[in-house]
Amino acid sequence: FPVQYVNRPNLDFRGFCGTVASGIVRPGDAITALPSGKQSVVKSIVTFEGNQQEAFIDQAVTLTLEDEIDISRGDMIVKTSDLPATASRINADIVWMAEGSMKPGKQYDLKFASTPNTGSISKVHHRVDVNTMERFEAEELKLNEIGLCELTLNKPVAFDPYQKNRATGAFIIIDRLTNVTVGAGMIVGEAEEETSERLTAVSAQEKAARFDQKAVSIYFTGSNKHVLAGAVDRKLFALGKAAALVSRDDIGENSAGDIARIINQAGLIALCTFEGDADALTLNADTTSVEAAIAEIQDKGII
């Protein structure tokens, strides 16, 4: 029973509105609110036709409880005797619906039932050929491809496997920058938790993938280099990217290059107002506009 909103027309009535996702609920049923875990008992089932003795799947009703417990929009009310799983790492079959490929490590918005969440695709277990059902190794999914993926969520979510309950086992994936739905998922189950023995240091590539960028240093020259570097920093920020300015004027001649490398190791783009390696991207601030600079950065595949 995903809660849609809290109804408080007056001080004598407090109900929780939503649609029954599965099963049957009756007055007297012991319930648990998730994710808080607080418990109570159903006092009444209220509809426009009056109080009901039971409510079943797809019915939109208002539940009143015996106890005053806090339940927020997006929470779930479930029978205490039949709790769903709760996890922050899940495996799911994902259908990718966007022209741009799915980016493992990139942060996406996700919507489970009525519950918003954020997270990333940790890895692709395999891609499935829908015609032959053959499985293939894959690092990403392209338009209309389907694959079994592992997701890491920023907060735990209550769910049932999709085969058991479509309402609580499905979700959509939304691009955080464009707000466009880019994928849909069907939960298979909880993913195996990584033990301390399996945990390793996060690589610069993994950190950069969170921002959908490459961790490189970009060098600015010319009399206007500080202005252009600051403008590019602002433009990158607006595009959802992460960069940091590095200037020898502030840091010093000897340490600026080391600071830029540390910034790259953190998965960020270093915007350096000094000359760098010959093969690195260098922008002349006296002849390059901020729009041309961003276009050049995109052409190099940095963002």
N, C-alpha and C positions, 0 to 999 in steps of 0.2 A: 504494500500500500504506500506508494510514493506520495509524500505530503506536498500539496500544491501551495497552500497558504493557510494562515491561521485566521479564523473567523472570530472576532470579538465585538459583536453588535452592542452588547451591554455587559455589565459586570456579572450577570447571572448565568451567562452562557459562554462557554469557550469550546469551540469545535475545531477539528482538523480535517480539512477538505482534501479529497484526492480520489483516485480511481483504483479500484481493486485490481491488482495485477494478476493475482492467481488465488485459487482456493476460495474458502468461504469464511466470513467473519461473523460472529454472533455476540450479543451482549453477554458479558461474563467471561469472555476469552481473555486469558493472560497474554499481554503483548509486551514487546520490547521495542524501544525507539533506537534506531541506528543512524549515525555511528555512536551516539552518546552511551548506549547500553542501558538507559534508564527504563524501568519497568512500571507497568500499571495494569489496569483491567478495563475492558471496554464497558462503558456505562450504557450508552445508547447509540443507535444508528439512525441518523436524521436525514430525511430527504424532503423534497417538496410535497410529497404525498403523506408526510408524517413519519413517525418512528417506525422502523422496520425490525423484524425479528432476525433477519440475516441479510447479508450482502454478498454478492458473488462476482466473479470475474467480469471486468469491463463496466461495472456499475460505478457511477460517480456519486459519492455519499460524503456525509460529514460524521466523524466519530467524536463522541465525547468520552472522556476517561474519568475514572474514579479519583485519580490523583492529579494535582497540578504539577505537571512536569513540562520542561521546556522542549519543544519540538519545533524545528525551523523548516522553512521552505526547502525542499529537496531531500529532507530526511526520509527514512523509511519506517513504517510501522509494521512489524511482523509478529507472528505468533511466537511466543517464547519457546514453544515446543518444537518449532521448525525454523530455526535460524538459518539465514543464508551465510555464505562465506564472506569474510572480510579480509582484504589484502591490498597491498600497495604495489605488488608485482603480479601481473597476470599474463597468461598466454591467450591469444585470440586470433581467429581467422579474420584478416583484414582485406577488404575490397578497396583498392585505391581508385579514386574518382577524379583526380586532377591531372592536368597536362604535365605539370612539373612532377618529377619523381619524388617519392617519399624519402625523407632524409632521416636516417637513424641518428639519434642523439639530439635532434632539433626539438625544441619545446612546442607542443601543440595544446590547444584547448580541447577538452573532451567533455562530452555530455552523456552521462549514464542515467537513464530514466529521466528524472527531473533534476538530477544532481550535477552541477558543474564541477570540473576538475581540470588539472593541467598535468602534463607529463610528456614523456618521449618514448619512441620506439627504441628499445635497447638493442635489439638484434632481430634479424629475420632468420627463423629456423629453416624454412624452405619456402619456395614458390610452387604453386600447384598449377599444372596444365589442366584447364577445365574440360578439355575434350577427352583426354586420356587418363586424367587424375594422377599422372606421373608427377613425382616431386623432383625439384631441381634446387641446387644450392643458389642462393641469391644474397646480395648485400643491400638491395633496395627493391621497391616495387614501382612499376611504371603504370600508366593509365590502363585501367580495366584489369590489372593483374591482381591475383589473390594469393595470399601467403599466410603461413602461420608465424606470428610475431610475438615477441615478448615486450611488454610495456612496463615502464617504471612510472608510477604515479606520485605526484607530490603529496597526496594525502590518501589514506586508505578508503576504499569504496566497498560497499556491501553489494553482493551480486549472487546470481545463480548462473550455472552454465546455460548457454543459449538453448541447448537441446532440452533442458528442463523447463526453462521459463524465458520466453522471448522478450518479455517486457523488461525484466531485470538483467538479462544476459546480453543485451545489445547496447551499442553506443555509437556516437558519431565523432569524427575528428575534424577540428576546425583550425584553419590557419590563423594564428594570432594577429598577423599583420593585416590581412585582407578580410578577415571574418567570413571566409568562404569555406563551406563544407568540402573537405578534400578526401574523406574516406569514411567507411563504415566498418564496424567490427562486431564479431560474434564471439563472446567469451567461451573459451574451452575450459579454463580452470585456473587455479592459482599457480604461479610460476615458482620454481624451486628457489628458495632464498639462498643468496650467496653466503657461504661461511667465511670466517676470517681467514681461513687458509686459501680460499679462492680469490679473495679480494686483492687487487693489485692497484698500483698508482694509476691515476687517470692520465692518459696521454694528452699532449697538446692538440692532437687531431680530434680526440673525443670532446675536449673542451670547446674547440672551434666549431664543431658540428652543432653544438647547442645554439649557436648564433647563426648557423648556416653561412659560414665564412671560412676563409683560410687564414691561418695565423702567420702573417708575414709582416715585414717592415716596409713601409713606403717612405721615400725620401723626398724632401722638398728643398728646392734651391731658389735663388733669386732674392731680390731685395724685399719682396712681398711674401716670403715663405711662411712667416708666422701667421699672417692673416689667412692665407689659403689653407694652411694646415688646420686652423681652427674652424674654418667654414666647412671643410671636408669632414671634420669630426662631428659637426652639428648635423650634416646631411646623413652621415652613416648612422648616427643615433636615431634620426627620424625613420630610417629604414629598418630599425630593429637590430642593428649591428653594434658591436662593442669594440671600441678603439681607445687608445691612450696617446697623449702627446708626449714626445720626448725631445727636449731641447738642451743642447750643451750650455746654453746661457744659464739654465737653472741647475743643471746636474754637474756639469764639468766636462772637460775634454776627454778624460780617460774613462769615465764610467758610463757615458751616455750609450755607447754601443752595448755594454753589458746589460744595462737597464732595458734596452729594446729587446734583447734576446730573452730576458726574463718575462717581459710582457708577452712575447710570442709563445713561450712555454705555458702561459696562463690561457692560451687560446684566443688572445686578443690581437688586433691589428695595431702595430706601432707606427705612429705618424711622426717621423723624425725630421727635424728642421736642420739637418746637416747631411753632407754627402756620404753615401754608403757604397756598397758593393756595385761593381760595374753591371752585373746581371740583374740587379734589383730594380724595381719600378721607381723611376725618378721623375718628378714633376717640376717643371720650371714655373714658379709662381708668377713670373713677369709675362709669360706668354700663354698661360693656361687658366681658363675660368673654372669655377667650382663645378659647373655642369660638365665641362669637358673632363675634369679630373675624375668625377664619379663614373662617367662613361668609360674612361680608360681603366679604372679599377674593375668595372664589370666585364670589360673585354678580356682582361687578364684572368678572369674566373675567380677573383678573390672574393667577390660577393655575388 
